[in-house]
Amino acid sequence: MDKQILFDNIGRIHTTDMGVDRIKKNLSLGKVDVVEWCKSKIMSEKAEISKQGKNWYICVEGCIITVNSSSYTIITAHKEKR
């Protein structure tokens, strides 16, 4: 698994309007740019990145971000269940 592919395509990462609403609700984010927030978490040195099937999973700071590996769409993000 080469997470460099994800890093090389960081500029392609995006989400839908529904995705923005879902991520804000799931992570209790206020008025932030959700895509930029997710990108900063993905690029964090603390991020644990894995690829399963067609998705990347980024575990960082108690949350999990799911990104489609072909379209680079942020599908969802939620708090890690302890």
mmCIF file of the N, C-alpha and C atoms, coordinates in Angstrom:
data_MODEL
# 
_entry.id   MODEL 
# 
loop_
_atom_site.group_PDB 
_atom_site.id 
_atom_site.type_symbol 
_atom_site.label_atom_id 
_atom_site.label_alt_id 
_atom_site.label_comp_id 
_atom_site.label_asym_id 
_atom_site.label_entity_id 
_atom_site.label_seq_id 
_atom_site.pdbx_PDB_ins_code 
_atom_site.Cartn_x 
_atom_site.Cartn_y 
_atom_site.Cartn_z 
_atom_site.occupancy 
_atom_site.B_iso_or_equiv 
_atom_site.pdbx_formal_charge 
_atom_site.auth_seq_id 
_atom_site.auth_comp_id 
_atom_site.auth_asym_id 
_atom_site.auth_atom_id 
_atom_site.pdbx_PDB_model_num 
ATOM 1   N N  . MET A 1 1  ? 0.862   -1.192 0.000  1.00 0.00 ? 1  MET A N  1 
ATOM 2   C CA . MET A 1 1  ? 0.000   0.000  0.000  1.00 0.00 ? 1  MET A CA 1 
ATOM 3   C C  . MET A 1 1  ? 0.894   1.237  0.000  1.00 0.00 ? 1  MET A C  1 
ATOM 4   N N  . ASP A 1 2  ? 0.717   2.073  -0.969 1.00 0.00 ? 2  ASP A N  1 
ATOM 5   C CA . ASP A 1 2  ? 1.569   3.252  -1.108 1.00 0.00 ? 2  ASP A CA 1 
ATOM 6   C C  . ASP A 1 2  ? 0.767   4.523  -0.882 1.00 0.00 ? 2  ASP A C  1 
ATOM 7   N N  . LYS A 1 3  ? 0.832   5.012  0.356  1.00 0.00 ? 3  LYS A N  1 
ATOM 8   C CA . LYS A 1 3  ? 0.051   6.217  0.667  1.00 0.00 ? 3  LYS A CA 1 
ATOM 9   C C  . LYS A 1 3  ? 0.574   7.440  -0.072 1.00 0.00 ? 3  LYS A C  1 
ATOM 10  N N  . GLN A 1 4  ? 1.756   7.335  -0.683 1.00 0.00 ? 4  GLN A N  1 
ATOM 11  C CA . GLN A 1 4  ? 2.282   8.441  -1.490 1.00 0.00 ? 4  GLN A CA 1 
ATOM 12  C C  . GLN A 1 4  ? 1.316   8.790  -2.617 1.00 0.00 ? 4  GLN A C  1 
ATOM 13  N N  . ILE A 1 5  ? 0.607   7.786  -3.131 1.00 0.00 ? 5  ILE A N  1 
ATOM 14  C CA . ILE A 1 5  ? -0.396  8.022  -4.186 1.00 0.00 ? 5  ILE A CA 1 
ATOM 15  C C  . ILE A 1 5  ? -1.457  8.996  -3.676 1.00 0.00 ? 5  ILE A C  1 
ATOM 16  N N  . LEU A 1 6  ? -1.892  8.791  -2.440 1.00 0.00 ? 6  LEU A N  1 
ATOM 17  C CA . LEU A 1 6  ? -2.889  9.687  -1.833 1.00 0.00 ? 6  LEU A CA 1 
ATOM 18  C C  . LEU A 1 6  ? -2.305  11.091 -1.688 1.00 0.00 ? 6  LEU A C  1 
ATOM 19  N N  . PHE A 1 7  ? -1.065  11.182 -1.184 1.00 0.00 ? 7  PHE A N  1 
ATOM 20  C CA . PHE A 1 7  ? -0.423  12.486 -1.011 1.00 0.00 ? 7  PHE A CA 1 
ATOM 21  C C  . PHE A 1 7  ? -0.257  13.208 -2.357 1.00 0.00 ? 7  PHE A C  1 
ATOM 22  N N  . ASP A 1 8  ? 0.139   12.449 -3.388 1.00 0.00 ? 8  ASP A N  1 
ATOM 23  C CA . ASP A 1 8  ? 0.353   13.036 -4.713 1.00 0.00 ? 8  ASP A CA 1 
ATOM 24  C C  . ASP A 1 8  ? -0.930  13.600 -5.308 1.00 0.00 ? 8  ASP A C  1 
ATOM 25  N N  . ASN A 1 9  ? -2.075  13.072 -4.861 1.00 0.00 ? 9  ASN A N  1 
ATOM 26  C CA . ASN A 1 9  ? -3.370  13.500 -5.389 1.00 0.00 ? 9  ASN A CA 1 
ATOM 27  C C  . ASN A 1 9  ? -4.164  14.336 -4.397 1.00 0.00 ? 9  ASN A C  1 
ATOM 28  N N  . ILE A 1 10 ? -3.501  14.903 -3.394 1.00 0.00 ? 10 ILE A N  1 
ATOM 29  C CA . ILE A 1 10 ? -4.187  15.671 -2.340 1.00 0.00 ? 10 ILE A CA 1 
ATOM 30  C C  . ILE A 1 10 ? -5.014  16.816 -2.938 1.00 0.00 ? 10 ILE A C  1 
ATOM 31  N N  . GLY A 1 11 ? -4.553  17.371 -4.038 1.00 0.00 ? 11 GLY A N  1 
ATOM 32  C CA . GLY A 1 11 ? -5.271  18.474 -4.684 1.00 0.00 ? 11 GLY A CA 1 
ATOM 33  C C  . GLY A 1 11 ? -6.580  18.054 -5.321 1.00 0.00 ? 11 GLY A C  1 
ATOM 34  N N  . ARG A 1 12 ? -6.764  16.757 -5.551 1.00 0.00 ? 12 ARG A N  1 
ATOM 35  C CA . ARG A 1 12 ? -7.992  16.250 -6.164 1.00 0.00 ? 12 ARG A CA 1 
ATOM 36  C C  . ARG A 1 12 ? -9.064  15.926 -5.129 1.00 0.00 ? 12 ARG A C  1 
ATOM 37  N N  . ILE A 1 13 ? -8.706  15.969 -3.856 1.00 0.00 ? 13 ILE A N  1 
ATOM 38  C CA . ILE A 1 13 ? -9.658  15.599 -2.806 1.00 0.00 ? 13 ILE A CA 1 
ATOM 39  C C  . ILE A 1 13 ? -10.779 16.636 -2.718 1.00 0.00 ? 13 ILE A C  1 
ATOM 40  N N  . HIS A 1 14 ? -11.998 16.135 -2.696 1.00 0.00 ? 14 HIS A N  1 
ATOM 41  C CA . HIS A 1 14 ? -13.191 16.992 -2.651 1.00 0.00 ? 14 HIS A CA 1 
ATOM 42  C C  . HIS A 1 14 ? -14.319 16.201 -1.989 1.00 0.00 ? 14 HIS A C  1 
ATOM 43  N N  . THR A 1 15 ? -15.450 16.855 -1.790 1.00 0.00 ? 15 THR A N  1 
ATOM 44  C CA . THR A 1 15 ? -16.639 16.149 -1.316 1.00 0.00 ? 15 THR A CA 1 
ATOM 45  C C  . THR A 1 15 ? -17.874 16.835 -1.878 1.00 0.00 ? 15 THR A C  1 
ATOM 46  N N  . THR A 1 16 ? -19.016 16.245 -1.624 1.00 0.00 ? 16 THR A N  1 
ATOM 47  C CA . THR A 1 16 ? -20.289 16.807 -2.098 1.00 0.00 ? 16 THR A CA 1 
ATOM 48  C C  . THR A 1 16 ? -20.863 17.725 -1.015 1.00 0.00 ? 16 THR A C  1 
ATOM 49  N N  . ASP A 1 17 ? -21.905 18.469 -1.367 1.00 0.00 ? 17 ASP A N  1 
ATOM 50  C CA . ASP A 1 17 ? -22.576 19.316 -0.370 1.00 0.00 ? 17 ASP A CA 1 
ATOM 51  C C  . ASP A 1 17 ? -23.124 18.453 0.769  1.00 0.00 ? 17 ASP A C  1 
ATOM 52  N N  . MET A 1 18 ? -23.693 17.299 0.401  1.00 0.00 ? 18 MET A N  1 
ATOM 53  C CA . MET A 1 18 ? -24.204 16.386 1.438  1.00 0.00 ? 18 MET A CA 1 
ATOM 54  C C  . MET A 1 18 ? -23.054 15.868 2.297  1.00 0.00 ? 18 MET A C  1 
ATOM 55  N N  . GLY A 1 19 ? -21.904 15.628 1.667  1.00 0.00 ? 19 GLY A N  1 
ATOM 56  C CA . GLY A 1 19 ? -20.722 15.175 2.398  1.00 0.00 ? 19 GLY A CA 1 
ATOM 57  C C  . GLY A 1 19 ? -20.280 16.210 3.418  1.00 0.00 ? 19 GLY A C  1 
ATOM 58  N N  . VAL A 1 20 ? -20.272 17.461 3.015  1.00 0.00 ? 20 VAL A N  1 
ATOM 59  C CA . VAL A 1 20 ? -19.895 18.552 3.933  1.00 0.00 ? 20 VAL A CA 1 
ATOM 60  C C  . VAL A 1 20 ? -20.802 18.537 5.158  1.00 0.00 ? 20 VAL A C  1 
ATOM 61  N N  . ASP A 1 21 ? -22.111 18.473 4.921  1.00 0.00 ? 21 ASP A N  1 
ATOM 62  C CA . ASP A 1 21 ? -23.080 18.478 6.033  1.00 0.00 ? 21 ASP A CA 1 
ATOM 63  C C  . ASP A 1 21 ? -22.876 17.273 6.949  1.00 0.00 ? 21 ASP A C  1 
ATOM 64  N N  . ARG A 1 22 ? -22.688 16.102 6.349  1.00 0.00 ? 22 ARG A N  1 
ATOM 65  C CA . ARG A 1 22 ? -22.523 14.859 7.119  1.00 0.00 ? 22 ARG A CA 1 
ATOM 66  C C  . ARG A 1 22 ? -21.260 14.921 7.979  1.00 0.00 ? 22 ARG A C  1 
ATOM 67  N N  . ILE A 1 23 ? -20.158 15.370 7.393  1.00 0.00 ? 23 ILE A N  1 
ATOM 68  C CA . ILE A 1 23 ? -18.884 15.430 8.121  1.00 0.00 ? 23 ILE A CA 1 
ATOM 69  C C  . ILE A 1 23 ? -18.958 16.451 9.252  1.00 0.00 ? 23 ILE A C  1 
ATOM 70  N N  . LYS A 1 24 ? -19.544 17.617 8.976  1.00 0.00 ? 24 LYS A N  1 
ATOM 71  C CA . LYS A 1 24 ? -19.694 18.646 10.028 1.00 0.00 ? 24 LYS A CA 1 
ATOM 72  C C  . LYS A 1 24 ? -20.511 18.102 11.199 1.00 0.00 ? 24 LYS A C  1 
ATOM 73  N N  . LYS A 1 25 ? -21.593 17.386 10.877 1.00 0.00 ? 25 LYS A N  1 
ATOM 74  C CA . LYS A 1 25 ? -22.455 16.826 11.926 1.00 0.00 ? 25 LYS A CA 1 
ATOM 75  C C  . LYS A 1 25 ? -21.718 15.739 12.712 1.00 0.00 ? 25 LYS A C  1 
ATOM 76  N N  . ASN A 1 26 ? -21.082 14.809 11.988 1.00 0.00 ? 26 ASN A N  1 
ATOM 77  C CA . ASN A 1 26 ? -20.407 13.681 12.639 1.00 0.00 ? 26 ASN A CA 1 
ATOM 78  C C  . ASN A 1 26 ? -19.258 14.115 13.535 1.00 0.00 ? 26 ASN A C  1 
ATOM 79  N N  . LEU A 1 27 ? -18.534 15.161 13.135 1.00 0.00 ? 27 LEU A N  1 
ATOM 80  C CA . LEU A 1 27 ? -17.350 15.580 13.887 1.00 0.00 ? 27 LEU A CA 1 
ATOM 81  C C  . LEU A 1 27 ? -17.573 16.852 14.695 1.00 0.00 ? 27 LEU A C  1 
ATOM 82  N N  . SER A 1 28 ? -18.808 17.347 14.705 1.00 0.00 ? 28 SER A N  1 
ATOM 83  C CA . SER A 1 28 ? -19.148 18.572 15.439 1.00 0.00 ? 28 SER A CA 1 
ATOM 84  C C  . SER A 1 28 ? -18.225 19.731 15.042 1.00 0.00 ? 28 SER A C  1 
ATOM 85  N N  . LEU A 1 29 ? -18.022 19.879 13.745 1.00 0.00 ? 29 LEU A N  1 
ATOM 86  C CA . LEU A 1 29 ? -17.180 20.969 13.243 1.00 0.00 ? 29 LEU A CA 1 
ATOM 87  C C  . LEU A 1 29 ? -18.040 22.203 13.043 1.00 0.00 ? 29 LEU A C  1 
ATOM 88  N N  . GLY A 1 30 ? -17.491 23.333 13.365 1.00 0.00 ? 30 GLY A N  1 
ATOM 89  C CA . GLY A 1 30 ? -18.223 24.579 13.178 1.00 0.00 ? 30 GLY A CA 1 
ATOM 90  C C  . GLY A 1 30 ? -18.064 25.083 11.759 1.00 0.00 ? 30 GLY A C  1 
ATOM 91  N N  . LYS A 1 31 ? -17.826 26.380 11.635 1.00 0.00 ? 31 LYS A N  1 
ATOM 92  C CA . LYS A 1 31 ? -17.693 26.994 10.316 1.00 0.00 ? 31 LYS A CA 1 
ATOM 93  C C  . LYS A 1 31 ? -16.261 26.821 9.811  1.00 0.00 ? 31 LYS A C  1 
ATOM 94  N N  . VAL A 1 32 ? -15.975 25.626 9.315  1.00 0.00 ? 32 VAL A N  1 
ATOM 95  C CA . VAL A 1 32 ? -14.649 25.369 8.746  1.00 0.00 ? 32 VAL A CA 1 
ATOM 96  C C  . VAL A 1 32 ? -14.819 24.876 7.311  1.00 0.00 ? 32 VAL A C  1 
ATOM 97  N N  . ASP A 1 33 ? -13.767 25.004 6.524  1.00 0.00 ? 33 ASP A N  1 
ATOM 98  C CA . ASP A 1 33 ? -13.740 24.422 5.188  1.00 0.00 ? 33 ASP A CA 1 
ATOM 99  C C  . ASP A 1 33 ? -13.445 22.934 5.394  1.00 0.00 ? 33 ASP A C  1 
ATOM 100 N N  . VAL A 1 34 ? -14.460 22.115 5.257  1.00 0.00 ? 34 VAL A N  1 
ATOM 101 C CA . VAL A 1 34 ? -14.365 20.685 5.569  1.00 0.00 ? 34 VAL A CA 1 
ATOM 102 C C  . VAL A 1 34 ? -13.272 20.003 4.742  1.00 0.00 ? 34 VAL A C  1 
ATOM 103 N N  . VAL A 1 35 ? -13.207 20.335 3.458  1.00 0.00 ? 35 VAL A N  1 
ATOM 104 C CA . VAL A 1 35 ? -12.210 19.694 2.589  1.00 0.00 ? 35 VAL A CA 1 
ATOM 105 C C  . VAL A 1 35 ? -10.797 20.056 3.042  1.00 0.00 ? 35 VAL A C  1 
ATOM 106 N N  . GLU A 1 36 ? -10.565 21.332 3.325  1.00 0.00 ? 36 GLU A N  1 
ATOM 107 C CA . GLU A 1 36 ? -9.231  21.751 3.783  1.00 0.00 ? 36 GLU A CA 1 
ATOM 108 C C  . GLU A 1 36 ? -8.902  21.134 5.143  1.00 0.00 ? 36 GLU A C  1 
ATOM 109 N N  . TRP A 1 37 ? -9.920  21.035 6.018  1.00 0.00 ? 37 TRP A N  1 
ATOM 110 C CA . TRP A 1 37 ? -9.717  20.421 7.333  1.00 0.00 ? 37 TRP A CA 1 
ATOM 111 C C  . TRP A 1 37 ? -9.297  18.966 7.162  1.00 0.00 ? 37 TRP A C  1 
ATOM 112 N N  . CYS A 1 38 ? -10.007 18.248 6.292  1.00 0.00 ? 38 CYS A N  1 
ATOM 113 C CA . CYS A 1 38 ? -9.683  16.833 6.041  1.00 0.00 ? 38 CYS A CA 1 
ATOM 114 C C  . CYS A 1 38 ? -8.296  16.687 5.419  1.00 0.00 ? 38 CYS A C  1 
ATOM 115 N N  . LYS A 1 39 ? -7.970  17.548 4.445  1.00 0.00 ? 39 LYS A N  1 
ATOM 116 C CA . LYS A 1 39 ? -6.645  17.486 3.810  1.00 0.00 ? 39 LYS A CA 1 
ATOM 117 C C  . LYS A 1 39 ? -5.537  17.667 4.845  1.00 0.00 ? 39 LYS A C  1 
ATOM 118 N N  . SER A 1 40 ? -5.722  18.624 5.767  1.00 0.00 ? 40 SER A N  1 
ATOM 119 C CA . SER A 1 40 ? -4.688  18.867 6.778  1.00 0.00 ? 40 SER A CA 1 
ATOM 120 C C  . SER A 1 40 ? -4.524  17.647 7.685  1.00 0.00 ? 40 SER A C  1 
ATOM 121 N N  . LYS A 1 41 ? -5.627  16.964 7.988  1.00 0.00 ? 41 LYS A N  1 
ATOM 122 C CA . LYS A 1 41 ? -5.556  15.748 8.810  1.00 0.00 ? 41 LYS A CA 1 
ATOM 123 C C  . LYS A 1 41 ? -4.861  14.625 8.044  1.00 0.00 ? 41 LYS A C  1 
ATOM 124 N N  . ILE A 1 42 ? -5.177  14.487 6.752  1.00 0.00 ? 42 ILE A N  1 
ATOM 125 C CA . ILE A 1 42 ? -4.562  13.445 5.925  1.00 0.00 ? 42 ILE A CA 1 
ATOM 126 C C  . ILE A 1 42 ? -3.050  13.644 5.852  1.00 0.00 ? 42 ILE A C  1 
ATOM 127 N N  . MET A 1 43 ? -2.605  14.894 5.731  1.00 0.00 ? 43 MET A N  1 
ATOM 128 C CA . MET A 1 43 ? -1.176  15.196 5.593  1.00 0.00 ? 43 MET A CA 1 
ATOM 129 C C  . MET A 1 43 ? -0.443  15.197 6.944  1.00 0.00 ? 43 MET A C  1 
ATOM 130 N N  . SER A 1 44 ? -1.187  15.097 8.040  1.00 0.00 ? 44 SER A N  1 
ATOM 131 C CA . SER A 1 44 ? -0.585  15.103 9.374  1.00 0.00 ? 44 SER A CA 1 
ATOM 132 C C  . SER A 1 44 ? 0.354   13.908 9.560  1.00 0.00 ? 44 SER A C  1 
ATOM 133 N N  . GLU A 1 45 ? 1.455   14.141 10.260 1.00 0.00 ? 45 GLU A N  1 
ATOM 134 C CA . GLU A 1 45 ? 2.394   13.049 10.548 1.00 0.00 ? 45 GLU A CA 1 
ATOM 135 C C  . GLU A 1 45 ? 1.769   12.001 11.459 1.00 0.00 ? 45 GLU A C  1 
ATOM 136 N N  . LYS A 1 46 ? 0.715   12.377 12.191 1.00 0.00 ? 46 LYS A N  1 
ATOM 137 C CA . LYS A 1 46 ? 0.045   11.443 13.114 1.00 0.00 ? 46 LYS A CA 1 
ATOM 138 C C  . LYS A 1 46 ? -0.929  10.517 12.397 1.00 0.00 ? 46 LYS A C  1 
ATOM 139 N N  . ALA A 1 47 ? -1.229  10.805 11.132 1.00 0.00 ? 47 ALA A N  1 
ATOM 140 C CA . ALA A 1 47 ? -2.247  10.039 10.398 1.00 0.00 ? 47 ALA A CA 1 
ATOM 141 C C  . ALA A 1 47 ? -1.782  8.610  10.123 1.00 0.00 ? 47 ALA A C  1 
ATOM 142 N N  . GLU A 1 48 ? -2.667  7.661  10.424 1.00 0.00 ? 48 GLU A N  1 
ATOM 143 C CA . GLU A 1 48 ? -2.444  6.255  10.060 1.00 0.00 ? 48 GLU A CA 1 
ATOM 144 C C  . GLU A 1 48 ? -3.325  5.992  8.854  1.00 0.00 ? 48 GLU A C  1 
ATOM 145 N N  . ILE A 1 49 ? -2.697  5.684  7.728  1.00 0.00 ? 49 ILE A N  1 
ATOM 146 C CA . ILE A 1 49 ? -3.419  5.555  6.472  1.00 0.00 ? 49 ILE A CA 1 
ATOM 147 C C  . ILE A 1 49 ? -3.389  4.120  5.988  1.00 0.00 ? 49 ILE A C  1 
ATOM 148 N N  . SER A 1 50 ? -4.569  3.601  5.627  1.00 0.00 ? 50 SER A N  1 
ATOM 149 C CA . SER A 1 50 ? -4.633  2.257  5.061  1.00 0.00 ? 50 SER A CA 1 
ATOM 150 C C  . SER A 1 50 ? -5.595  2.285  3.883  1.00 0.00 ? 50 SER A C  1 
ATOM 151 N N  . LYS A 1 51 ? -5.452  1.301  3.007  1.00 0.00 ? 51 LYS A N  1 
ATOM 152 C CA . LYS A 1 51 ? -6.349  1.187  1.866  1.00 0.00 ? 51 LYS A CA 1 
ATOM 153 C C  . LYS A 1 51 ? -6.998  -0.185 1.923  1.00 0.00 ? 51 LYS A C  1 
ATOM 154 N N  . GLN A 1 52 ? -8.330  -0.185 1.884  1.00 0.00 ? 52 GLN A N  1 
ATOM 155 C CA . GLN A 1 52 ? -9.093  -1.442 1.878  1.00 0.00 ? 52 GLN A CA 1 
ATOM 156 C C  . GLN A 1 52 ? -10.079 -1.345 0.730  1.00 0.00 ? 52 GLN A C  1 
ATOM 157 N N  . GLY A 1 53 ? -9.959  -2.272 -0.225 1.00 0.00 ? 53 GLY A N  1 
ATOM 158 C CA . GLY A 1 53 ? -10.859 -2.244 -1.366 1.00 0.00 ? 53 GLY A CA 1 
ATOM 159 C C  . GLY A 1 53 ? -10.711 -0.952 -2.131 1.00 0.00 ? 53 GLY A C  1 
ATOM 160 N N  . LYS A 1 54 ? -11.830 -0.256 -2.333 1.00 0.00 ? 54 LYS A N  1 
ATOM 161 C CA . LYS A 1 54 ? -11.798 0.954  -3.136 1.00 0.00 ? 54 LYS A CA 1 
ATOM 162 C C  . LYS A 1 54 ? -11.632 2.238  -2.317 1.00 0.00 ? 54 LYS A C  1 
ATOM 163 N N  . ASN A 1 55 ? -11.388 2.122  -1.024 1.00 0.00 ? 55 ASN A N  1 
ATOM 164 C CA . ASN A 1 55 ? -11.306 3.309  -0.177 1.00 0.00 ? 55 ASN A CA 1 
ATOM 165 C C  . ASN A 1 55 ? -9.996  3.410  0.595  1.00 0.00 ? 55 ASN A C  1 
ATOM 166 N N  . TRP A 1 56 ? -9.601  4.656  0.831  1.00 0.00 ? 56 TRP A N  1 
ATOM 167 C CA . TRP A 1 56 ? -8.529  4.962  1.778  1.00 0.00 ? 56 TRP A CA 1 
ATOM 168 C C  . TRP A 1 56 ? -9.208  5.244  3.115  1.00 0.00 ? 56 TRP A C  1 
ATOM 169 N N  . TYR A 1 57 ? -8.580  4.803  4.205  1.00 0.00 ? 57 TYR A N  1 
ATOM 170 C CA . TYR A 1 57 ? -9.066  5.108  5.558  1.00 0.00 ? 57 TYR A CA 1 
ATOM 171 C C  . TYR A 1 57 ? -7.941  5.822  6.283  1.00 0.00 ? 57 TYR A C  1 
ATOM 172 N N  . ILE A 1 58 ? -8.241  7.016  6.766  1.00 0.00 ? 58 ILE A N  1 
ATOM 173 C CA . ILE A 1 58 ? -7.244  7.817  7.462  1.00 0.00 ? 58 ILE A CA 1 
ATOM 174 C C  . ILE A 1 58 ? -7.700  7.963  8.906  1.00 0.00 ? 58 ILE A C  1 
ATOM 175 N N  . CYS A 1 59 ? -6.940  7.347  9.828  1.00 0.00 ? 59 CYS A N  1 
ATOM 176 C CA . CYS A 1 59 ? -7.250  7.444  11.258 1.00 0.00 ? 59 CYS A CA 1 
ATOM 177 C C  . CYS A 1 59 ? -6.300  8.471  11.855 1.00 0.00 ? 59 CYS A C  1 
ATOM 178 N N  . VAL A 1 60 ? -6.869  9.521  12.426 1.00 0.00 ? 60 VAL A N  1 
ATOM 179 C CA . VAL A 1 60 ? -6.034  10.586 12.984 1.00 0.00 ? 60 VAL A CA 1 
ATOM 180 C C  . VAL A 1 60 ? -6.809  11.338 14.061 1.00 0.00 ? 60 VAL A C  1 
ATOM 181 N N  . GLU A 1 61 ? -6.156  11.545 15.196 1.00 0.00 ? 61 GLU A N  1 
ATOM 182 C CA . GLU A 1 61 ? -6.708  12.357 16.286 1.00 0.00 ? 61 GLU A CA 1 
ATOM 183 C C  . GLU A 1 61 ? -8.145  11.969 16.636 1.00 0.00 ? 61 GLU A C  1 
ATOM 184 N N  . GLY A 1 62 ? -8.400  10.662 16.723 1.00 0.00 ? 62 GLY A N  1 
ATOM 185 C CA . GLY A 1 62 ? -9.706  10.202 17.182 1.00 0.00 ? 62 GLY A CA 1 
ATOM 186 C C  . GLY A 1 62 ? -10.801 10.206 16.145 1.00 0.00 ? 62 GLY A C  1 
ATOM 187 N N  . CYS A 1 63 ? -10.446 10.442 14.878 1.00 0.00 ? 63 CYS A N  1 
ATOM 188 C CA . CYS A 1 63 ? -11.477 10.370 13.850 1.00 0.00 ? 63 CYS A CA 1 
ATOM 189 C C  . CYS A 1 63 ? -10.980 9.542  12.663 1.00 0.00 ? 63 CYS A C  1 
ATOM 190 N N  . ILE A 1 64 ? -11.940 9.064  11.888 1.00 0.00 ? 64 ILE A N  1 
ATOM 191 C CA . ILE A 1 64 ? -11.641 8.254  10.707 1.00 0.00 ? 64 ILE A CA 1 
ATOM 192 C C  . ILE A 1 64 ? -12.249 8.957  9.496  1.00 0.00 ? 64 ILE A C  1 
ATOM 193 N N  . ILE A 1 65 ? -11.402 9.231  8.511  1.00 0.00 ? 65 ILE A N  1 
ATOM 194 C CA . ILE A 1 65 ? -11.834 9.873  7.268  1.00 0.00 ? 65 ILE A CA 1 
ATOM 195 C C  . ILE A 1 65 ? -11.801 8.797  6.182  1.00 0.00 ? 65 ILE A C  1 
ATOM 196 N N  . THR A 1 66 ? -12.872 8.683  5.411  1.00 0.00 ? 66 THR A N  1 
ATOM 197 C CA . THR A 1 66 ? -12.953 7.701  4.331  1.00 0.00 ? 66 THR A CA 1 
ATOM 198 C C  . THR A 1 66 ? -12.939 8.435  2.994  1.00 0.00 ? 66 THR A C  1 
ATOM 199 N N  . VAL A 1 67 ? -11.976 8.069  2.132  1.00 0.00 ? 67 VAL A N  1 
ATOM 200 C CA . VAL A 1 67 ? -11.811 8.717  0.833  1.00 0.00 ? 67 VAL A CA 1 
ATOM 201 C C  . VAL A 1 67 ? -11.840 7.645  -0.263 1.00 0.00 ? 67 VAL A C  1 
ATOM 202 N N  . ASN A 1 68 ? -12.655 7.850  -1.291 1.00 0.00 ? 68 ASN A N  1 
ATOM 203 C CA . ASN A 1 68 ? -12.685 6.920  -2.418 1.00 0.00 ? 68 ASN A CA 1 
ATOM 204 C C  . ASN A 1 68 ? -11.352 7.011  -3.159 1.00 0.00 ? 68 ASN A C  1 
ATOM 205 N N  . SER A 1 69 ? -10.762 5.849  -3.471 1.00 0.00 ? 69 SER A N  1 
ATOM 206 C CA . SER A 1 69 ? -9.406  5.844  -4.020 1.00 0.00 ? 69 SER A CA 1 
ATOM 207 C C  . SER A 1 69 ? -9.345  6.151  -5.518 1.00 0.00 ? 69 SER A C  1 
ATOM 208 N N  . SER A 1 70 ? -10.477 6.141  -6.211 1.00 0.00 ? 70 SER A N  1 
ATOM 209 C CA . SER A 1 70 ? -10.402 6.481  -7.635 1.00 0.00 ? 70 SER A CA 1 
ATOM 210 C C  . SER A 1 70 ? -10.892 7.901  -7.919 1.00 0.00 ? 70 SER A C  1 
ATOM 211 N N  . SER A 1 71 ? -11.914 8.355  -7.198 1.00 0.00 ? 71 SER A N  1 
ATOM 212 C CA . SER A 1 71 ? -12.452 9.704  -7.447 1.00 0.00 ? 71 SER A CA 1 
ATOM 213 C C  . SER A 1 71 ? -11.891 10.747 -6.459 1.00 0.00 ? 71 SER A C  1 
ATOM 214 N N  . TYR A 1 72 ? -11.252 10.286 -5.378 1.00 0.00 ? 72 TYR A N  1 
ATOM 215 C CA . TYR A 1 72 ? -10.738 11.168 -4.319 1.00 0.00 ? 72 TYR A CA 1 
ATOM 216 C C  . TYR A 1 72 ? -11.850 11.986 -3.664 1.00 0.00 ? 72 TYR A C  1 
ATOM 217 N N  . THR A 1 73 ? -13.046 11.409 -3.608 1.00 0.00 ? 73 THR A N  1 
ATOM 218 C CA . THR A 1 73 ? -14.166 12.032 -2.902 1.00 0.00 ? 73 THR A CA 1 
ATOM 219 C C  . THR A 1 73 ? -14.114 11.615 -1.437 1.00 0.00 ? 73 THR A C  1 
ATOM 220 N N  . ILE A 1 74 ? -14.236 12.593 -0.542 1.00 0.00 ? 74 ILE A N  1 
ATOM 221 C CA . ILE A 1 74 ? -14.351 12.272 0.881  1.00 0.00 ? 74 ILE A CA 1 
ATOM 222 C C  . ILE A 1 74 ? -15.772 11.773 1.074  1.00 0.00 ? 74 ILE A C  1 
ATOM 223 N N  . ILE A 1 75 ? -15.898 10.496 1.394  1.00 0.00 ? 75 ILE A N  1 
ATOM 224 C CA . ILE A 1 75 ? -17.225 9.895  1.519  1.00 0.00 ? 75 ILE A CA 1 
ATOM 225 C C  . ILE A 1 75 ? -17.839 10.260 2.868  1.00 0.00 ? 75 ILE A C  1 
ATOM 226 N N  . THR A 1 76 ? -17.048 10.095 3.918  1.00 0.00 ? 76 THR A N  1 
ATOM 227 C CA . THR A 1 76 ? -17.527 10.434 5.251  1.00 0.00 ? 76 THR A CA 1 
ATOM 228 C C  . THR A 1 76 ? -16.346 10.590 6.191  1.00 0.00 ? 76 THR A C  1 
ATOM 229 N N  . ALA A 1 77 ? -16.619 11.105 7.354  1.00 0.00 ? 77 ALA A N  1 
ATOM 230 C CA . ALA A 1 77 ? -15.649 11.169 8.438  1.00 0.00 ? 77 ALA A CA 1 
ATOM 231 C C  . ALA A 1 77 ? -16.448 11.072 9.720  1.00 0.00 ? 77 ALA A C  1 
ATOM 232 N N  . HIS A 1 78 ? -15.938 10.325 10.656 1.00 0.00 ? 78 HIS A N  1 
ATOM 233 C CA . HIS A 1 78 ? -16.660 10.167 11.933 1.00 0.00 ? 78 HIS A CA 1 
ATOM 234 C C  . HIS A 1 78 ? -15.666 9.949  13.061 1.00 0.00 ? 78 HIS A C  1 
ATOM 235 N N  . LYS A 1 79 ? -16.174 10.111 14.284 1.00 0.00 ? 79 LYS A N  1 
ATOM 236 C CA . LYS A 1 79 ? -15.339 9.883  15.457 1.00 0.00 ? 79 LYS A CA 1 
ATOM 237 C C  . LYS A 1 79 ? -15.066 8.399  15.596 1.00 0.00 ? 79 LYS A C  1 
ATOM 238 N N  . GLU A 1 80 ? -13.837 8.082  15.989 1.00 0.00 ? 80 GLU A N  1 
ATOM 239 C CA . GLU A 1 80 ? -13.453 6.690  16.192 1.00 0.00 ? 80 GLU A CA 1 
ATOM 240 C C  . GLU A 1 80 ? -14.225 6.124  17.370 1.00 0.00 ? 80 GLU A C  1 
ATOM 241 N N  . LYS A 1 81 ? -14.765 4.932  17.206 1.00 0.00 ? 81 LYS A N  1 
ATOM 242 C CA . LYS A 1 81 ? -15.478 4.294  18.316 1.00 0.00 ? 81 LYS A CA 1 
ATOM 243 C C  . LYS A 1 81 ? -14.445 3.628  19.225 1.00 0.00 ? 81 LYS A C  1 
ATOM 244 N N  . ARG A 1 82 ? -14.483 3.983  20.483 1.00 0.00 ? 82 ARG A N  1 
ATOM 245 C CA . ARG A 1 82 ? -13.489 3.456  21.438 1.00 0.00 ? 82 ARG A CA 1 
ATOM 246 C C  . ARG A 1 82 ? -13.940 2.121  21.987 1.00 0.00 ? 82 ARG A C  1 
# 
